[in-house]
């Protein structure tokens, strides 16, 4: 599977983030905020494999159902 673009509607610190088009090779996320990079990785993993309780607790507000996004 190749991910061409990412859309994060709301996940952790990210809101309305669109990334893409992504290259077919290796893509590098770089930034000063470690938490933001970790959120991108956890978002991607959650979209592919599902949200486990630890991710839910770390990135989603209690009782929240407004998180989401897509991979294409």
Secondary structure, 3 states (H helix, E strand, C coil): CCCCEEEEEEECCEEEEEEECCCCCCCCCCCCCHHHHHHHHHHHHHHHHCCCHHHHHHHCCCCCCCCEEEEC
